[in-house]
Structure formats: C-alpha cells, structure tokens
Amino acid sequence: MTRLIALSGARHVKTNLFDLFRIYLSKKMLLMLVLGFASGMPLALTSSTLAAWMVTEGVDIKTIGIFSLVGLPYAFKFLWSPLLDRFVPPFLGRRRGWMLITQGAIIAAIATMGFFNPASQPLIVAFWAVALAFFSASQDIVLDAYRTEYLAPEERGAGAGIWIMGYRLAILVSGALALIMSDHIPWSAVYVVMGSIMLVGVAATLLCPDPETERPLGIGAAPPQTLREAVVQPFVEFFKRPGAVEILLFVILYKLGDVAAAQMTTPYILQHIGFSRTELGTIFKGFGMAATILGGIVGGALMTKWDLRRSLLIFGILQGVSTISFILLEFTGRQIWALCVVIGIENICGGMGTAAYTALLMGLCNTRFTATQYALLSSLMAVSRYVTGAPTGFLVVAVGWVWFFVICAILAVPGLLLLIRYREWARDEQGSSGY
C-alpha cells in the first residue's frame, strides 16, 4: 500500500510538472524562440565580436573603446519608434512588414561590414557598425510590439522566458561561435555566415501570423492616423492612467539592485576573489548563460499559474537574495563549487525576474502605440542601468565589497514596496493590452 501511495504521489508530481511546462509545446513558443534568436544575433557583432576582430587586426585600445559608442542606437530607439507605429509597409502588414524590412537591412549590413578592415578603414567599419545597430534596434522595436500584440496576457510570462532563451542562444552563436570560426576562416567570411544565419528570422517573419488578424485591436483602437498622433498620443494616453508616475518609478526601480550588482561582479570575481579569466569565462559566461535561460523558462512556466503581481513580488525578492549570495565567496575564497553556486543562483533568479519584468512591460502597452510605448519603457530601463552603473565603483571603495552587495540587495526594496499599489495600476480598458 505504501508503495502504491508513493507511486501515485510521483505520478501526481510528474503530471503537475508536465502541466506547468505544457505551454512551451505550443507553436507560439517556437515562434518566440526563433524571433528572440533573430533579435539577439546582431548584438555581439557590434560589440564583443567586433572588439575581438579589431584586436586581431592590431587596432589600438583607445579606438576599440571609442567603438563602444556604435551601440548608442539601442538607447535612443524611442526617437523613431513612432514612425513604425504610424506607417504601414505595402506588404505583410504593420508589424510583419517592418520586421522583414529591418531583417533584410540587418543581413546586408552584417555581410557588408565584413568586407572592410577595421585597422585600415575604421571609419567605414564604424559607419556599417552604427547602421547595423540602428537596424537591429529598429528590429527590436517592431519585434517587441509583435510579441506584445500576438501573445495573450496569460502567455506573456512563458513567451518572455522562451524569448530570453532564443536571445541568449543568438549571443552564443554570434559571440562564441563567431570567434571560433575566425580561427579557421577570414573575418569577412565569418560576417557573411552570421548574416546568413539571420535568414531564420526572415523565414519566421514570412510564416508567422499577423497579430492584428489574430487579435483584432477592437473599436476605437485603430493605429495612429497621423505622425503627430503617433508621437504625442502615446504619452498622453499613458499619463492619463491611474498611477502613471508610480508605474514609471517601478520600471526604473524593480531591477535597480540587480543591475547595480552586475556592474561590479566581474572585477569582484577576478580581482578581489582571484579567479582566472578562463574560470570566469567558463562559469560566469557559459554556465551563467545556461542558468539565465533556465531561470527564464522556469519563471515563465510559474507565471502561467501565478498572477503578475505575485510573480513580480516573489521573483523580486529572489533577485535581492541572489545579490547577497555573492558574499558566500568572502567565506569560501577561491572555490569553483562556490562560484558555481553563486553564479547559478544569481542568473536563475535574474532570469525569472526578467521574464516577469518583460511581461509587465508588454502589459503596460496600449495596442494602438505598442512600438512607441514599449520602446520608451525599455529605453527608460536602459538609461537607468547606465546611470546606476556609473557610481558603483566609488561605492565599493567607500564601503567595501560585503556592504556593497548588501546595499544592492536593499535597493530592491523600494520597487517591491510599490507593488502595494499594483491594483491601482491594473486596467482592462478597450484598446489596452491589459496586465
């Protein structure tokens, strides 16, 4: 009898786990995986992979540092996002049409950039790198809008989790795989191959359904008819909402401590604890990436059972706990197992928090202005990341590493306290995504 009860209990657990992750078996999630991959592919090609290429060509370190500015279009994408809300291409509709246009431009920019030498033709390479970043940021605008409009509210957590997985896999391909390939073939060939891989995004765009056909916007929720309406109305509509200022504060504060800690984890692990670069690359980058993917998937699955407020609260608390976990290394010293534990906890909890946070941003967007409002919110988060990161080094010098991580964990508290007002934000109005 005892054995029968045990088997029954095991079968019950198995069924519950299957039900929890069932949502990932849908065609929608496969589409989110591929589109997330397309979103992540260009990033390393204008940052870490480009920097490695410049190093191999003998470019001086000052020039390599200046090239970091080519990524600025990602921070300012809200400036042209209203154009993608207002104007509709003559093919494939408002979202899919722009997806195809930006993906074609990305492929052309990647392939073309590879045929110039960053040592002898730095200005030309810089031009194409900026162009690639611009087209990539534009693709992100429309992909974020598509994901927001295509996924039902109860699918957004899982969709965000699987999107993170696709994005991280793309960084692995355009980062690690590209570097490995560069040891065997010319850089021009590497960039052509990377551009060719982007064709999977084009295929997904051609095959995916139109979100406005799948989920009509409804009466009174038509896209903006003038450019002025596309630029002004997203702000007017947003600030008419109950608790609009509180919402913006939450967007800024929710991942503040997590982001602040992330700025200093590399010097902490390398300089203070004394791990090698190989250990950092293998565990922090490789294992950490896998843990982030796992966190996003688990977080998305849990969000199919929990409401968004509960998910944000629990995952936010876990983010704070994961920040404090770095203090473990102060007691263990240079132990690989301890680094694995700390990196695993930090990235799993961060992935879960990112899934909930992304689902929130999707829910905050009115479907009339999805591209503009999502770009604004995500840009606001990006700016807060840069501002928060700037003083972290001074803070470490002032208080030491232990108190630095404690303070970063405490920085999670204001955002969590704002969740007390969450019910005041929630809306279910005509033309809104709802959340």
C-alpha positions in Angstrom: 0.0 0.0 0.0 2.8 2.4 0.9 4.5 1.7 -2.5 1.2 2.4 -4.3 0.8 5.7 -2.5 4.4 6.7 -3.3 3.9 5.8 -7.0 0.7 7.7 -7.0 2.4 10.7 -5.5 5.3 10.5 -8.0 2.8 10.3 -10.9 1.0 13.3 -9.5 4.2 15.3 -9.3 5.1 14.3 -12.9 1.7 15.4 -14.1 1.9 18.7 -12.3 5.4 19.4 -13.8 4.1 18.5 -17.3 1.1 20.8 -16.9 3.4 23.6 -15.7 5.6 23.4 -18.8 2.9 22.4 -21.3 2.7 25.9 -22.6 6.2 25.6 -24.1 5.0 22.9 -26.5 2.8 25.4 -28.5 3.7 26.8 -31.9 3.6 30.3 -30.4 6.5 29.5 -28.2 8.6 28.1 -31.1 7.9 31.3 -32.9 9.0 33.3 -29.8 12.2 31.2 -29.7 13.2 32.0 -33.3 12.2 35.7 -33.2 14.1 36.1 -29.9 17.1 34.5 -31.7 16.8 37.0 -34.5 16.7 39.8 -32.0 19.9 38.7 -30.3 22.0 37.9 -33.4 23.3 41.4 -34.2 24.3 42.5 -30.7 27.7 40.7 -30.3 28.6 41.6 -33.9 28.7 45.3 -33.0 30.3 44.7 -29.5 32.3 41.8 -28.2 32.9 40.1 -31.6 33.7 43.3 -33.3 36.2 44.2 -30.5 37.9 40.8 -30.9 38.2 41.4 -34.7 39.8 44.8 -34.0 42.2 43.2 -31.6 43.3 40.6 -34.2 43.9 43.4 -36.7 46.1 45.3 -34.3 43.7 48.3 -33.6 44.8 50.3 -30.6 42.8 50.1 -27.4 41.7 53.7 -27.5 40.0 53.2 -30.8 38.4 50.0 -29.6 37.0 51.9 -26.6 35.5 54.6 -28.9 33.8 51.9 -30.9 31.6 51.1 -28.0 29.6 54.2 -29.0 28.3 52.3 -32.0 25.7 50.8 -29.7 24.0 54.1 -28.9 21.0 53.5 -31.3 19.8 50.9 -28.8 19.5 53.6 -26.1 17.7 56.1 -28.3 15.4 53.8 -30.3 12.3 55.5 -28.8 13.1 58.5 -31.0 12.0 56.8 -34.3 9.6 54.2 -32.8 6.5 56.4 -33.6 7.3 56.0 -37.3 6.9 52.2 -37.0 3.5 52.7 -35.3 2.3 55.3 -37.8 3.4 54.0 -41.2 2.4 50.6 -42.7 4.6 48.9 -45.3 2.7 47.9 -48.5 3.2 44.2 -47.7 2.7 41.9 -44.7 1.0 44.5 -42.5 2.2 47.0 -39.9 4.4 44.6 -37.8 5.5 41.9 -40.1 6.3 44.3 -42.9 8.7 46.3 -40.8 10.1 43.0 -39.4 11.0 41.9 -42.9 12.5 45.3 -43.9 14.7 45.6 -40.8 15.9 42.0 -41.1 16.8 42.5 -44.8 18.8 45.6 -43.8 20.5 43.7 -40.9 21.6 40.9 -43.2 23.0 43.4 -45.7 24.8 45.4 -43.0 26.4 42.4 -41.4 27.6 41.0 -44.7 28.9 44.3 -46.0 30.7 45.3 -42.8 32.8 42.1 -43.0 34.5 43.2 -46.3 36.2 46.2 -44.7 39.3 46.2 -42.4 38.8 48.0 -39.1 42.6 48.8 -38.9 42.9 50.4 -42.4 39.3 51.5 -42.8 38.0 52.3 -39.3 35.5 55.0 -40.4 33.8 52.7 -42.9 33.6 49.9 -40.4 32.2 52.4 -37.8 29.6 53.5 -40.3 28.4 50.0 -41.0 28.5 49.1 -37.3 26.3 52.1 -36.5 24.0 51.2 -39.4 23.8 47.6 -38.1 23.0 48.8 -34.5 20.3 51.1 -35.9 18.6 48.4 -38.0 18.9 46.0 -35.1 17.4 48.5 -32.7 14.6 49.1 -35.2 14.0 45.3 -35.4 13.8 45.2 -31.6 11.1 47.9 -31.7 8.9 46.0 -34.0 9.6 42.6 -32.6 8.7 43.8 -29.1 5.5 45.2 -30.5 4.7 42.0 -32.3 5.3 39.9 -29.2 3.2 42.2 -27.1 0.2 42.1 -29.5 0.5 38.4 -30.5 0.7 36.8 -27.1 -2.4 36.7 -24.9 -1.9 38.1 -21.3 -1.6 34.6 -19.8 1.1 33.7 -22.4 3.4 36.6 -21.8 5.4 35.2 -19.0 6.2 32.0 -20.9 6.8 34.0 -24.0 9.3 36.2 -22.3 11.1 33.2 -20.9 11.5 31.4 -24.2 12.4 34.8 -25.9 15.3 35.1 -23.4 16.4 31.6 -24.4 16.4 32.5 -28.1 18.2 35.8 -27.4 20.9 34.1 -25.3 21.5 31.3 -27.9 21.9 34.0 -30.5 24.6 35.7 -28.5 26.3 32.4 -28.1 26.3 31.9 -31.9 27.3 35.5 -32.9 29.8 35.6 -30.0 31.5 32.3 -29.1 30.9 30.5 -32.5 32.0 33.5 -34.5 35.3 33.7 -32.5 35.9 30.0 -33.1 35.2 30.3 -36.8 37.6 33.3 -37.1 40.5 31.0 -36.2 39.8 29.0 -39.4 38.3 31.4 -42.0 38.7 35.1 -42.8 36.6 37.6 -40.8 34.8 38.6 -44.0 33.5 35.0 -44.3 32.6 35.0 -40.6 30.4 38.0 -41.0 28.8 36.6 -44.2 27.9 33.4 -42.3 26.5 35.4 -39.4 24.4 37.4 -41.8 23.2 34.2 -43.5 22.1 32.8 -40.1 19.7 35.8 -39.8 17.7 34.2 -42.6 15.9 32.0 -39.9 14.4 35.3 -38.7 13.2 36.1 -42.2 11.6 32.7 -42.5 9.8 33.1 -39.2 8.5 36.5 -40.3 7.2 35.1 -43.5 5.5 32.2 -41.8 4.1 33.9 -38.6 0.5 35.2 -38.5 -0.4 38.9 -38.5 -1.1 39.8 -34.8 -3.9 42.3 -35.8 -5.7 39.4 -37.6 -5.2 37.0 -34.7 -6.2 39.5 -32.0 -8.1 42.5 -33.5 -7.5 45.8 -31.7 -11.2 46.5 -31.4 -13.4 49.5 -31.9 -11.7 52.8 -31.1 -8.2 51.2 -31.0 -7.1 51.8 -34.6 -3.4 52.6 -35.2 -2.5 56.3 -35.2 -3.6 58.0 -38.4 -1.1 61.0 -38.3 2.5 61.3 -37.3 1.6 63.9 -34.7 -0.9 61.4 -33.2 1.8 58.7 -33.2 4.3 60.9 -31.4 2.0 62.7 -28.9 -0.8 60.3 -28.1 1.4 57.5 -26.5 2.5 60.0 -23.8 -1.0 61.5 -23.3 -2.6 58.1 -23.1 0.0 56.7 -20.7 -0.1 59.7 -18.3 -3.9 59.6 -18.1 -3.7 56.2 -16.4 -4.1 55.8 -12.7 -0.7 55.7 -11.0 1.2 56.5 -14.2 4.1 58.1 -12.2 4.2 55.1 -9.9 4.4 52.7 -12.9 7.4 54.6 -14.3 9.1 54.5 -10.9 8.6 50.8 -10.7 10.0 50.3 -14.2 13.1 52.2 -13.0 13.4 50.6 -9.6 12.5 46.9 -10.0 15.8 45.7 -11.3 17.9 48.5 -9.8 19.8 46.5 -7.2 20.3 43.6 -9.6 21.7 45.9 -12.3 24.0 47.8 -9.8 25.5 44.5 -8.6 26.0 43.2 -12.1 28.3 46.1 -12.9 30.8 45.0 -10.3 30.6 41.2 -10.4 33.4 40.8 -12.9 36.0 42.8 -11.0 34.8 41.2 -7.8 35.4 37.7 -9.1 38.6 38.5 -10.9 40.4 41.0 -8.8 39.0 40.5 -5.3 38.4 36.8 -5.1 41.2 35.9 -7.6 39.5 33.6 -10.1 41.2 33.3 -13.5 39.8 34.7 -16.8 39.3 31.1 -18.0 37.3 30.2 -14.9 35.3 33.5 -15.3 34.6 32.8 -18.9 33.6 29.2 -18.4 31.4 29.6 -15.3 30.3 33.2 -15.4 29.6 33.4 -19.1 28.9 29.8 -20.1 27.3 28.3 -17.0 25.7 31.7 -16.2 24.0 31.9 -19.6 22.6 28.4 -19.2 21.3 29.4 -15.7 19.7 32.6 -17.1 17.9 30.5 -19.8 16.7 28.1 -17.1 15.5 30.9 -14.9 13.5 32.5 -17.7 11.9 29.2 -18.6 11.0 28.3 -15.0 9.8 31.8 -14.3 7.6 31.8 -17.4 6.1 28.5 -16.5 5.3 29.6 -13.0 3.7 32.7 -14.3 1.1 30.5 -16.1 -0.1 29.6 -12.6 0.5 32.9 -10.7 -0.8 36.4 -11.4 1.7 39.0 -12.5 1.8 40.8 -9.1 2.7 37.7 -7.3 5.4 36.8 -9.8 7.0 40.2 -9.7 7.0 40.1 -5.8 8.5 36.6 -5.4 11.0 37.0 -8.3 12.0 40.4 -7.0 12.7 39.0 -3.5 14.7 36.2 -5.1 16.7 38.8 -7.0 17.6 40.5 -3.8 18.6 37.2 -2.2 20.7 36.3 -5.2 22.7 39.6 -4.9 23.5 38.8 -1.2 24.7 35.3 -2.2 27.9 36.8 -3.6 29.0 37.3 0.0 29.4 33.5 0.2 32.7 33.9 -1.7 34.1 36.0 1.1 33.9 32.9 3.3 34.9 30.2 0.8 37.5 32.1 -1.1 38.6 30.8 -4.5 36.5 27.6 -4.7 35.0 26.6 -8.0 31.9 25.0 -6.4 31.1 28.2 -4.5 31.4 30.3 -7.7 29.1 27.8 -9.5 26.5 28.1 -6.7 26.6 31.9 -6.6 26.5 32.3 -10.4 23.7 29.7 -10.7 21.6 31.4 -8.0 22.2 34.9 -9.4 21.4 34.0 -13.0 18.4 31.8 -12.4 16.8 34.4 -10.1 17.7 37.2 -12.6 16.2 35.2 -15.5 13.0 34.7 -13.5 12.8 38.4 -12.7 13.5 39.4 -16.3 10.6 37.1 -17.5 8.2 38.8 -15.1 9.5 42.3 -15.9 9.2 41.8 -19.6 5.7 40.5 -19.2 4.9 43.7 -17.2 6.3 46.0 -20.0 4.1 44.1 -22.5 1.1 44.6 -20.4 1.7 48.3 -20.0 1.4 49.0 -23.7 -1.7 50.2 -25.4 -2.1 48.2 -28.6 -2.5 51.5 -30.6 1.0 52.5 -29.7 2.8 49.3 -28.8 6.0 50.0 -30.6 6.4 53.5 -29.2 5.3 52.8 -25.6 7.4 49.6 -25.3 10.5 51.4 -26.8 10.0 54.3 -24.3 9.7 51.9 -21.3 12.6 49.7 -22.3 14.8 52.8 -23.1 13.9 54.2 -19.7 15.1 51.0 -18.1 18.3 51.1 -20.2 19.1 54.7 -19.2 18.6 53.8 -15.5 21.1 50.9 -16.0 23.8 53.2 -17.3 23.1 55.8 -14.5 23.1 53.2 -11.8 26.3 51.6 -13.0 28.4 54.8 -13.0 28.9 55.2 -9.2 29.2 51.5 -8.3 33.0 51.6 -8.3 33.0 54.6 -5.9 30.5 52.8 -3.6 32.8 49.7 -3.4 35.8 51.8 -2.5 33.7 53.7 0.2 32.0 50.7 1.9 33.8 47.5 0.8 32.5 44.5 -1.1 30.3 43.0 1.6 28.3 46.2 2.3 28.2 46.9 -1.5 26.2 43.7 -2.1 24.1 44.3 1.0 23.2 47.8 -0.3 22.5 46.4 -3.8 20.0 44.0 -2.2 18.4 46.7 -0.2 17.9 48.7 -3.5 15.3 46.1 -4.5 13.1 47.1 -1.6 11.6 50.4 -3.0 10.4 48.7 -6.2 8.8 45.8 -4.2 7.0 48.3 -1.9 5.5 49.9 -5.0 3.7 46.6 -5.7 1.4 47.5 -2.8 -0.2 49.9 -5.3 -0.3 47.4 -8.1 -4.1 47.0 -8.1 -4.4 50.7 -8.7 -2.4 50.4 -11.9 -4.2 47.4 -13.4 -6.6 48.3 -16.2 -8.7 46.3 -18.6 -9.8 49.1 -21.0 -10.7 48.9 -24.7 -7.6 49.1 -26.7 -5.2 48.2 -23.9 -3.2 45.1 -23.7 -4.1 44.7 -20.0 -2.0 43.2 -17.3 
